[in-house]
Amino acid sequence: MKRKAPLTFEQAKIKAESYVRHQEELPRLLEKATRKSERCYEFLLASWESLQILLRLLRAQLMGKFCAPADSILMAIAAVIYFVSPFDLIPDSIPVLGLVDDTSVITSVARANLTLISNFRKWETLVDRDRERR
């Protein structure tokens, strides 16, 4: 029986390009990531908030409400792909440890995009304030 090769972050970035080209498939990926993050909340710890921000950012980008640089969007989608993939460097079937590499990727992508995330959170705050005024 042939074993499936583990997904690397570079391979996830290549897959992310397909999601950028075919954005109609992105909501399904985001929903899958949301469900997994809810199931694995206690194991994600600090990276859980970063993942939630990336998911909100991607949804806002998809709806045309927020504009982010293409390379940042590609990295965020790749992180989500890596997170939902059960066959990455440390398979998700290994309890607790299976999420260690996922959290590392999420954290790395968030750190690489700190300015974008900061700008996105400011934008979210302004949007929320605007809603409250109405």
ABEGO torsion letter per residue (X at the ends): XBBBBBBBAAAAAAAAAAAAABAAAAAAAAAAAAAAAAAAAAAAEAAAAAAAAAAAAAAAAAAGABBBBAAAAAAAAAAAAAAABABBABBAABBGAAAAAAAAAAAAAAAAAAAAAAAAAAAAAAAAAAAAAX
